[in-house]
Amino acid sequence: MTALSSPGIGSGLDINAIVGKLMALESRPLTALAQREAGFQAKLTAFGSLKGALSGLQTAAKTLATPGAFTGMSATVSDPAALSAAASSTAAAGSYDIAITRLAKFHSVRSNTNVAAASETFTTGTLSIRVGSGAAVDIAIGGTNNTLTGIRDAINAAGAGARAAILFDGTAQRLVLTSQTLGSAGALSVAVTDSGSGGTHALGSLASANLIVARAADDAQFSVNGVAIARSANTIGDAIEGVTFTLTKEAAQATVVVAKNTGAVTAAVNAFVKAYNDATTAIRNMTAYDAANRKAAVLTGDSTARSIQSQLSSLVSASVSGVAGGISRLADIGIAVQKDGTLAVDSGRLSAALTDPGKDVAALFAQTASGNPGIAVRFDTSLAGIVGPSGLIGGRTEGIDASIKDLQKRAAALNLRLEQIERRYRAQFAALDTLVASMTQTSAYLSQQLANLPKISSAN
């Protein structure tokens, strides 16, 4: 008898359901493996988040580990409409009164020949344009470019240090030359070699002697604390050491106050404190145990997480010896550890420490003395050993990756075994189904034969 194509038809049993329940029992080890893999994946995610928070802390620490972060100077201007200013770390603290008489200007000259249209022609020859004491640039004017328009375009294409334009003043078209260099250093001079042929107007009319000054090549005139100074530019970087200022208004004055840039240091300290708090909060949340609900966090009991937490706690309470001003800990400048392990900044104490010349806050954070580095330097070094390519977190996640791969191999092997088990179950039930169907047919046949036997009546 051939096997039945639909399981259970012969026996009346729901073989698919029976096999499904049997396989559910057989698959329990696979479910356990999947749960363990999910746990490892959650740890990988947690360590990834923690690494991001610690990398942010390292970046903030690097800023404070740089001595230059504490040497910055700021320049404050009393009248920003008069000038703007910036100070470098070489600037000396002080107050500077700047009185502006005149701004530097670009030299500008125009032609005096009455030209009705820009298409009118000039004689051919050569224009030689010189800017200040620089070398002259020769510009050939021939039969193809001897119109006013052509001369303008030839000058602009020559890169002679002057820009040419054509302006209509209501009477005639004027060729206007403007220097690209400010002040007397940018004074223009134009020499002409005129062939005397080829045009209506003389090319020589564009020589300096025949040009009208539209705007003088003025130098900037100003004074600093009463000392008169002239420069061929409006941006001056050599009048006050370490200070660069740009003049923007004539007949004006302003006071520039140069002082230590404590604002930048304060911002860097606050960024460090925030990054530290973010990191410690992340670790606390990942390692906490909810006693009320009897539920552990993803990294509860993890030795690597505990080690990192311990290192951060030790770093933040570290002491740096030999720092001027009697400061050795973060608490001495207003950065204190709270009950929950986070940091809080006393802005008043921090500001007082930063403005006190006797307190070497830079050394507290950034000194690199062997065996006695600054706090920010210690953070940077320690965090490099945690989040670096071969750091603590990297080693831990490599181990987790290896465990996940092992679980996946075991799951793959178990899946193959489960497939074999399911095939065996189905083969066994198919055989049972066929046997029951055969027995059912035999039973039906026998019942039919017995029913057809002659009935024997009993005599009284």
Legacy VTK file of the C-alpha trace (Angstrom):
# vtk DataFile Version 3.0
C-alpha trace
ASCII
DATASET POLYDATA
POINTS 460 float
0.000 0.000 0.000
1.345 3.402 -0.913
1.981 6.021 1.791
-0.761 8.564 2.361
-0.002 11.986 0.889
-1.806 13.933 3.609
-0.596 13.182 7.172
-3.371 12.045 9.493
-5.953 11.073 6.877
-5.458 7.395 7.485
-5.337 7.554 11.275
-7.431 10.601 11.951
-4.620 12.046 14.033
-3.496 15.731 13.688
0.064 14.738 12.889
1.231 18.276 11.996
0.108 19.543 15.392
1.708 16.568 17.182
5.027 17.030 15.349
4.867 20.778 15.969
4.554 20.255 19.738
7.306 17.666 19.765
9.615 20.037 17.847
8.784 22.871 20.231
10.149 20.699 23.037
13.177 19.714 20.975
13.843 23.406 20.152
14.131 24.579 23.735
17.976 24.507 23.625
17.853 26.650 20.458
15.630 29.183 22.241
18.087 29.283 25.123
20.955 29.928 22.706
19.004 32.761 21.060
18.314 34.327 24.450
21.986 34.171 25.366
22.948 35.740 22.018
20.415 38.538 22.579
22.019 39.202 25.947
25.464 39.442 24.382
24.147 41.721 21.635
22.643 43.997 24.290
26.048 44.173 25.997
27.717 45.082 22.708
25.231 47.914 22.231
25.769 49.093 25.812
29.545 49.106 25.457
29.195 50.980 22.159
27.143 53.685 23.870
29.560 53.794 26.784
32.524 54.114 24.440
30.831 57.076 22.748
30.303 58.816 26.096
33.884 58.162 27.191
35.251 59.364 23.838
33.359 62.617 24.362
34.946 62.895 27.811
38.388 62.282 26.319
37.831 65.042 23.750
36.851 67.469 26.504
39.882 66.422 28.563
42.233 66.940 25.592
41.108 70.565 25.373
42.033 71.181 29.018
45.239 69.159 28.655
46.553 71.770 26.205
48.437 74.591 27.981
47.432 76.999 25.213
43.816 76.708 26.337
44.709 78.793 29.398
46.827 81.457 27.693
44.175 82.907 25.430
43.502 86.626 25.577
40.359 88.520 24.595
39.915 92.014 23.170
36.786 93.998 24.013
35.950 97.114 21.999
33.873 99.929 23.476
32.488 101.023 20.086
32.210 98.150 17.571
31.119 100.643 14.882
34.554 102.292 15.036
36.739 99.193 14.915
36.948 95.504 15.682
39.812 93.778 17.477
41.188 90.339 18.357
43.998 89.378 20.721
46.402 86.445 20.572
48.112 84.749 23.489
51.131 87.074 23.104
49.080 90.191 23.875
49.607 91.955 27.173
46.635 92.790 29.323
45.836 96.483 29.217
43.626 99.273 27.914
44.275 101.029 24.606
42.540 104.210 23.432
42.408 104.327 19.641
41.399 107.547 17.859
40.751 107.255 14.124
41.332 110.310 11.928
41.195 108.744 8.488
40.726 105.331 6.920
43.033 103.939 4.261
41.500 104.118 0.788
42.023 102.561 -2.594
43.584 104.971 -5.100
41.216 105.708 -7.977
41.792 107.805 -11.158
39.633 108.563 -14.198
40.162 109.633 -17.771
39.511 113.270 -18.766
38.921 112.685 -22.462
35.347 113.259 -23.600
34.295 109.949 -25.116
30.666 109.817 -26.172
30.478 106.023 -26.583
32.464 103.134 -25.208
32.895 101.888 -28.757
34.997 104.908 -29.799
38.603 104.089 -30.665
42.016 105.161 -29.414
45.392 105.082 -31.099
47.390 101.917 -30.601
50.403 101.499 -28.333
51.216 100.267 -24.850
49.841 101.054 -21.403
52.262 100.472 -18.504
50.503 100.306 -15.136
52.468 100.392 -11.900
51.075 99.909 -8.377
53.133 101.683 -5.720
56.793 100.754 -6.061
56.049 97.489 -7.804
57.049 96.463 -11.312
55.089 97.939 -14.186
52.815 95.673 -16.216
52.730 96.381 -19.952
49.403 96.055 -21.770
49.413 96.068 -25.569
46.656 98.047 -27.265
46.222 97.089 -30.927
43.662 97.304 -33.652
41.460 94.638 -32.009
41.170 96.148 -28.521
41.614 99.904 -28.974
38.031 100.854 -28.085
37.275 102.130 -24.590
35.617 98.782 -23.897
38.587 96.878 -25.308
41.057 98.873 -23.202
39.007 98.200 -20.057
38.908 94.467 -20.762
42.627 94.344 -21.572
43.519 96.012 -18.257
41.295 93.648 -16.282
42.763 90.623 -18.045
46.354 91.706 -17.433
46.385 91.269 -13.638
48.147 94.585 -13.225
46.869 95.199 -9.696
44.155 97.622 -10.826
40.559 97.143 -11.904
39.107 99.125 -14.794
35.503 100.196 -15.276
33.572 102.519 -17.600
31.286 105.064 -15.945
29.001 107.641 -17.550
29.132 110.917 -15.632
26.280 112.544 -17.553
28.613 114.159 -20.078
31.008 111.475 -21.268
32.103 107.888 -20.772
35.010 107.749 -18.303
37.568 104.987 -17.876
38.086 104.563 -14.129
41.092 102.718 -12.703
40.992 101.580 -9.063
43.957 100.101 -7.229
43.541 96.736 -5.535
45.989 97.740 -2.801
44.993 100.087 0.013
46.689 103.368 0.867
49.818 104.967 -0.502
51.305 101.540 -1.173
48.598 101.135 -3.800
49.071 104.434 -5.634
48.612 103.978 -9.390
50.753 105.392 -12.159
50.131 104.926 -15.864
52.727 105.445 -18.589
51.822 105.325 -22.270
53.725 104.587 -25.468
51.470 105.977 -28.190
51.955 104.930 -31.818
49.851 107.877 -32.973
47.746 105.816 -35.353
44.679 103.700 -35.533
42.075 105.611 -33.525
40.083 108.774 -32.903
41.421 109.581 -29.418
45.059 109.635 -28.338
46.098 106.713 -26.172
48.326 109.196 -24.366
45.231 110.775 -22.842
45.236 107.796 -20.458
48.690 108.567 -19.055
48.938 109.644 -15.407
49.526 113.285 -16.341
46.147 113.388 -18.079
44.172 111.444 -15.484
42.097 113.035 -12.726
42.280 111.668 -9.183
38.861 110.412 -8.222
39.972 109.232 -4.803
43.335 109.797 -3.173
45.585 106.927 -2.055
45.142 107.779 1.612
46.868 105.918 4.399
45.034 105.181 7.615
45.715 107.873 10.211
45.087 107.013 13.856
46.619 107.124 17.302
47.035 104.584 20.080
47.154 106.056 23.566
48.106 109.388 21.999
50.858 108.030 19.724
50.190 108.998 16.068
50.445 106.104 13.609
49.934 105.771 9.834
49.439 102.543 7.895
48.584 101.692 4.294
45.797 99.384 5.474
42.791 99.425 7.738
43.665 96.114 9.371
46.658 96.646 11.617
48.529 93.841 13.343
51.825 95.482 14.281
50.806 98.526 16.321
49.951 96.682 19.571
51.811 93.433 20.182
49.482 90.461 19.931
46.473 92.586 18.937
44.994 92.884 15.460
42.351 95.517 14.865
40.412 96.719 11.844
39.405 100.358 11.486
35.917 100.861 10.095
34.919 104.477 10.789
36.610 107.833 10.325
36.603 110.546 13.000
35.806 107.977 15.677
37.433 106.554 18.737
37.131 103.453 20.893
38.835 101.776 23.807
40.207 98.264 23.399
40.542 96.304 26.637
42.801 93.247 26.437
42.370 90.716 29.223
42.770 87.026 29.950
40.116 85.063 28.084
38.550 83.298 31.044
35.330 82.776 29.107
36.928 80.189 26.820
38.480 78.331 29.771
35.178 78.397 31.679
33.381 76.953 28.661
36.025 74.210 28.352
35.711 73.332 32.056
31.911 73.206 31.847
32.146 70.994 28.757
34.492 68.656 30.640
32.152 68.486 33.643
29.154 67.753 31.407
31.040 65.031 29.535
32.136 63.456 32.836
28.583 63.523 34.177
27.236 62.003 30.953
29.762 59.166 31.161
29.242 58.388 34.852
25.463 58.548 34.466
25.653 56.132 31.542
27.729 53.666 33.569
25.421 53.957 36.567
22.332 53.278 34.458
23.968 50.335 32.687
25.156 48.663 35.901
22.243 49.426 38.236
20.076 46.757 39.887
16.374 47.391 40.373
15.807 45.733 43.755
12.078 46.519 43.798
11.480 44.688 40.527
14.418 42.318 40.922
15.725 43.307 37.532
19.369 43.783 36.570
20.599 46.285 33.991
22.487 45.110 30.923
25.941 45.492 32.511
25.082 44.743 36.129
28.010 42.863 37.640
30.205 43.354 34.554
33.839 43.582 35.695
34.882 45.852 32.815
32.159 48.383 33.564
33.056 48.322 37.262
36.721 48.863 36.427
35.934 51.876 34.255
33.698 53.339 36.941
36.462 52.926 39.504
39.047 54.571 37.256
36.859 57.616 36.637
36.160 58.014 40.330
39.873 57.835 41.108
40.785 60.334 38.379
38.293 62.958 39.444
39.553 62.926 43.029
43.236 62.901 42.076
45.698 65.377 43.563
48.414 67.265 41.658
51.318 68.380 43.828
53.420 71.502 43.520
50.841 73.709 41.778
51.200 77.414 42.528
48.447 79.099 44.485
47.768 76.292 46.924
45.520 74.314 44.566
45.906 70.598 44.010
42.415 69.181 43.394
39.397 70.057 41.295
37.543 70.954 44.484
40.060 73.773 45.072
38.736 75.640 42.027
35.053 74.968 42.632
34.514 71.581 40.941
33.094 69.173 43.536
31.907 65.555 43.482
28.228 65.135 44.397
26.612 62.271 46.318
25.553 60.562 43.090
29.125 60.670 41.744
28.560 63.504 39.271
30.418 66.822 39.291
29.043 70.289 39.999
30.729 73.619 39.259
30.723 76.567 41.626
30.971 79.290 38.973
32.002 81.929 41.499
34.944 79.930 42.858
35.984 78.884 39.356
35.941 82.486 38.115
37.954 83.626 41.135
40.568 80.933 40.510
40.867 81.746 36.818
41.323 85.477 37.423
43.783 85.026 40.272
47.293 85.309 38.761
48.689 83.435 41.750
46.705 80.278 41.034
48.191 78.172 38.247
44.999 76.563 36.985
46.771 75.649 33.754
49.240 73.455 35.662
46.425 71.808 37.627
44.923 70.571 34.369
47.708 70.493 31.810
51.149 70.077 33.353
53.081 67.111 31.987
55.589 66.549 34.796
56.695 62.925 34.949
54.849 61.120 37.712
52.777 64.206 38.498
50.701 65.110 35.409
47.758 67.474 35.426
44.251 66.134 35.909
43.185 66.588 32.277
46.398 64.889 31.120
45.632 61.949 33.419
42.108 61.689 32.043
43.370 61.746 28.468
45.955 59.044 29.140
43.595 56.785 31.082
40.762 57.116 28.599
43.116 56.257 25.754
43.651 52.938 27.538
39.893 52.445 27.765
38.527 53.566 24.386
41.673 53.199 22.255
41.973 50.561 19.500
43.495 48.037 21.908
41.839 49.456 25.007
39.749 47.924 27.747
36.417 48.228 25.936
37.897 46.905 22.702
39.181 43.786 24.464
35.842 43.240 26.180
33.809 43.596 22.997
36.164 41.261 21.144
35.411 38.618 23.769
31.679 39.237 23.413
31.949 38.968 19.620
33.734 35.644 19.992
30.985 34.367 22.300
28.296 35.438 19.834
30.054 33.653 16.967
30.345 30.497 19.076
26.643 30.629 19.921
25.769 31.118 16.260
27.835 28.071 15.286
26.112 26.001 17.975
22.720 27.247 16.832
23.494 26.344 13.209
24.514 22.826 14.246
21.418 22.480 16.413
19.183 23.623 13.548
20.607 20.864 11.337
19.971 18.325 14.086
16.398 19.586 14.556
15.753 19.198 10.843
16.859 15.583 11.064
14.713 14.981 14.138
11.658 16.473 12.451
12.179 14.295 9.370
12.422 11.207 11.615
9.238 12.147 13.485
7.342 12.670 10.247
8.607 9.410 8.807
7.519 7.535 11.942
4.074 9.105 11.985
3.677 8.523 8.254
4.401 4.842 8.819
1.932 4.808 11.728
-0.634 6.572 9.602
-0.217 4.003 6.827
-0.436 1.104 9.304
-3.581 2.454 10.926
-5.154 3.035 7.520
-4.362 -0.580 6.537
-5.777 -1.950 9.772
-8.882 0.175 9.345
-9.446 -1.230 5.868
-8.905 -4.810 7.133
-11.338 -4.221 9.981
-13.931 -2.859 7.600
-13.473 -5.866 5.282
-13.839 -8.371 8.104
-16.909 -6.619 9.423
-18.446 -6.779 5.969
-17.657 -10.482 5.602
-19.071 -11.288 9.002
-22.209 -9.419 8.196
-22.683 -11.515 5.039
-22.480 -14.863 6.820
-25.828 -16.824 6.935
-27.676 -16.334 10.104
-28.349 -19.462 12.203
-31.747 -19.476 13.758
-32.144 -21.244 17.048
-34.913 -23.917 17.372
-37.242 -23.942 20.313
LINES 1 461
460 0 1 2 3 4 5 6 7 8 9 10 11 12 13 14 15 16 17 18 19 20 21 22 23 24 25 26 27 28 29 30 31 32 33 34 35 36 37 38 39 40 41 42 43 44 45 46 47 48 49 50 51 52 53 54 55 56 57 58 59 60 61 62 63 64 65 66 67 68 69 70 71 72 73 74 75 76 77 78 79 80 81 82 83 84 85 86 87 88 89 90 91 92 93 94 95 96 97 98 99 100 101 102 103 104 105 106 107 108 109 110 111 112 113 114 115 116 117 118 119 120 121 122 123 124 125 126 127 128 129 130 131 132 133 134 135 136 137 138 139 140 141 142 143 144 145 146 147 148 149 150 151 152 153 154 155 156 157 158 159 160 161 162 163 164 165 166 167 168 169 170 171 172 173 174 175 176 177 178 179 180 181 182 183 184 185 186 187 188 189 190 191 192 193 194 195 196 197 198 199 200 201 202 203 204 205 206 207 208 209 210 211 212 213 214 215 216 217 218 219 220 221 222 223 224 225 226 227 228 229 230 231 232 233 234 235 236 237 238 239 240 241 242 243 244 245 246 247 248 249 250 251 252 253 254 255 256 257 258 259 260 261 262 263 264 265 266 267 268 269 270 271 272 273 274 275 276 277 278 279 280 281 282 283 284 285 286 287 288 289 290 291 292 293 294 295 296 297 298 299 300 301 302 303 304 305 306 307 308 309 310 311 312 313 314 315 316 317 318 319 320 321 322 323 324 325 326 327 328 329 330 331 332 333 334 335 336 337 338 339 340 341 342 343 344 345 346 347 348 349 350 351 352 353 354 355 356 357 358 359 360 361 362 363 364 365 366 367 368 369 370 371 372 373 374 375 376 377 378 379 380 381 382 383 384 385 386 387 388 389 390 391 392 393 394 395 396 397 398 399 400 401 402 403 404 405 406 407 408 409 410 411 412 413 414 415 416 417 418 419 420 421 422 423 424 425 426 427 428 429 430 431 432 433 434 435 436 437 438 439 440 441 442 443 444 445 446 447 448 449 450 451 452 453 454 455 456 457 458 459
